[in-house]
């Protein structure tokens, strides 16, 4: 199955900011603890963006190893994001390697290069998930691990409820949350060993409507194509105005707003039978 949708830099940055400011739980810390990093491992982050998880992982390992010789590499297909990551890398002297590359193409690493491959909210953008996972398997060492994060089917239900009310229409199955715990997890089980999925909940709490509106702008951005089918023949500006009207009523009634993020962590390993 080929997938044709891509995340834009600005919409991604906007939602990351909102998660950091209004979230009740730390997804990165949860993930780092699940990774069970070992001294001296080589780690690859696929779809690293501006390096957020790479730098977080480096800081986490600094706190857990007296001598930090973990090697981290991040790749992303967006040149502007890689430039941001490289600039921060020089300032912090983190010694992380960043490369401009796409996981939709052959990964330019030798066989059995890495102990751990991670991909945070990116793997479901793969044009062909099986090909991408087979490339991950190729570059993983025997016994190497993979850890992926993505949206679960009931992710951000409160948000989708508001959108449906505003449009008086039902949202079709979203290509990310509808396939992550089914098709993608199924592909991981077929290609790797000991595949498992565990759910993480992060509730975003808002005392005003502005961050919810900002979240709606970035989520419904047409360039993402995630809500493409739903937005067809709809005026996005009018829809956002109606969303704002609904949120004003809700905050007046309840005094707050929330969006519950449900994330799945898919883990597996490259054990040779």
N, C-alpha and C positions, 0 to 999 in steps of 0.2 A: 504493500500500500504506500503510494507516494503522497507526501504531505507538502502543501504549498502555503505555508504561513510563517512569518518571521516576526520576531520581537524588535521593536524600534528602541533605540538608546534612551530617548526621553521618557517613553511610557514605562520602560523597565525601571529607570532611576526614580521616577515618581512613586511607583508602588513600593520599591525597596525602602524609600524614605518613610512612607506611611507605615510600613510594617515595623520599622525601627522606632518610630515615634509613638505609635499607638498600640503596639502589640503587647500581649500579656505574657508571652513566653519567647524564649530565644531558640529559634530553629537551628542556627549555626552551632550553638553549644550542644544541643541534642545530637546533631549529626556528628560532630567531632568525637563525642563520647562513644557513638555507635561504631566509628571507624576502627577503633582499637589499633591505633597507630603504633608501630614498633620502631625502635631506634634504627636509624640509617636507611629507612625505606625511601623508595622513589615513587612519587605520587604525580598523577596527571589529572588536571581539571579540564574537562571538555565543556566548551561554551562558558569560559571563565568570566566573560564580560570585562568589567574594569578591575578584576582581581579580588573582589570582596572576599570570597571564600578562601582564596589562596593566602591572602594576608592574615585572615582570621586563623587559618590552619597553622601558619607559621608562628603566630603569637601563642596559639594553644600549645604547640609542640615546644616552644621556648620555655613554657611554664612547667612542662612535664619531663623534660630531659635536661640534665645538667650540662651536657654538651650536645648541641643541636646540629646533627649532620643530615637531617632529612632534606631530600632534594624535591622541590616542587616545580612543576611546569604547568603553565596554563595556556590554552589555545582558544581563540575566538575568531570568527570570520569578519567581525567589525573592526576595521583599522583604527577608527577613532577611540574605541574602547581599549584596544591594545596599547595605544599611545598613552592614554591616561594611566593604565596599569604600569607601564614602563617608567613614566615620570614619578609615580608614587614609589616604585621599587627603588629608584635611585635616591630619593629623599630619605627613605627609611632604611636603605642598605640591607634589604631583605634577601638579596641574592636569589630571587625567584626568576625563572626563565619564562618569558612570555613570547608566544609565536602567533603570527597571523596565519590561521589555517581553519579549515572547515571539517567537521566530523561527517559531512556528507561525501567526502572524498577519502582516498586512501591516506591513512595517517602516516606522516613522514618520520616514523620511528622504527627501529629494527624490531624483529620478533623478540618477545620476552624482555621488554625494556623496563616495565613498571611492576611494582608490588601492589599498587592500588590505583584504580581509576574511578574518579567521581564525576558526576554531572548534576548540577543543581538547577532545577527548573529550566532545562535546556533539551534534554534527550528527546522529548516528545515533539521537538521541531525537526527531527531527523526526517529526511525525505524518504528513506527506506530503512526502517528500524532494524531489520535483520542484517543488512549489510553493515550498518554502524556497529551493532553488537558483535558481529564476527571480527571486525577490525579491532574492537576492544579486546576480544579474546586473543587475537594474534599478538598484541603488544603486551599482554599480561604474562608475567612469569608463572610457571606451574605453582599452584597454591595461591596465586594472586587473587585480589578481591576487587569487587565492583560495588559501588554504592550510588544509587540514583535517587533524586527527589523529584516529586511532581504532584499535581493536584488529584485528590480523590473525588469520586463521583458527587458527593454532597458538599463539595468545597464552596465556600461563600454563598450559602443558601439565602441568607437574609438579603444580600446584594441582588441576587437574581430575582428574588421575590419582588423587590422594589422596581426593577427594570421591567418585569412582566406586567406589573400594575400600571406603570407609566405608559407602556406601549399597548396595553390591553391585548397582549399576544403572548404565546408560549415560546420560551427559548428552546430551540432544537438542541439535541445533544452536542455539547462542546467537544471539539476535537481533542483537547488536552485531557480534561477530567474524565471524559467518557471512555478513553482508550488506555489511559495510563495504568490503571489497576487490572485491566483485562488484556487487551492486545499486547501492550508493551511488557507487562509482567509475564504473560504467557510466552513471549519470545525469549525473555531472560531465562525462564525455566527450561526452555528447549535447548538453549545454547550453553548455559552455565550449570553448575552444581549447587545444591543446597539453597536455592532461591527462596527468599521469604520477603514479606511486606509487612511493615509496621506503621501504624498511624500516629501522626503528631497533630495536636490541636493548638492553634494560636488565635485567640480572640482579640480582634481590633475594636477598641472602645473609643467612641467619639462623643464629646460634649457639645460640639457645634456641627453644622452640616458641611462646612467648607472642606474638611479632609475627605469626607464621603464623596462629595462632588468631584474633587480632584481625582479620587480613585476611579470614579465612574468615567471621567474624561480619558484617563490613561488606559482603562480596561476596554472601553468601547472604541478606541481609536481604530479607524477603518484600515489603516496600513497593517495592523496586526492580523487581520482577516479571521480572528478567532470567532467574532460574532458576525461574520460576513453574511451568513444566511439569514440571521435574525434581523439585521439592519437593512436588508434589501427592501427597497421601496419605502424606507422610513427617512424622515428628516431628523438627522442627529441633533441639530440645534434645538428643535422643538421637543425632542425626546428628553434632552438634558434639562430643559426648562420644566418639563412635567415632573421629572425626577426631583428637581429642587423643590417644587411645590409639595410633593409627597413627603419629602424629608422634613420640611418646615412643620407639617402637621404632626409627624411622628415625634420630633424632638419636643414639640409643645406638649404632647400627650405623655411621653415617657421620660423626658428630660435627658435622654441619651440615645445613641445609636450604636449598633455593633455589626461587625462582619466576622463570622467564624471561618477561619482558614483551616482546612483539613488537608494535611500533606501526607503523602505516602513515602516511606523510605524503603526502597527496594535494595536488598543486599543479596549477594551471591559470590561464589568463588570459582576459581579455575582449576579445581582439583582434577588431577588426571586419574581416571579409573584404572 
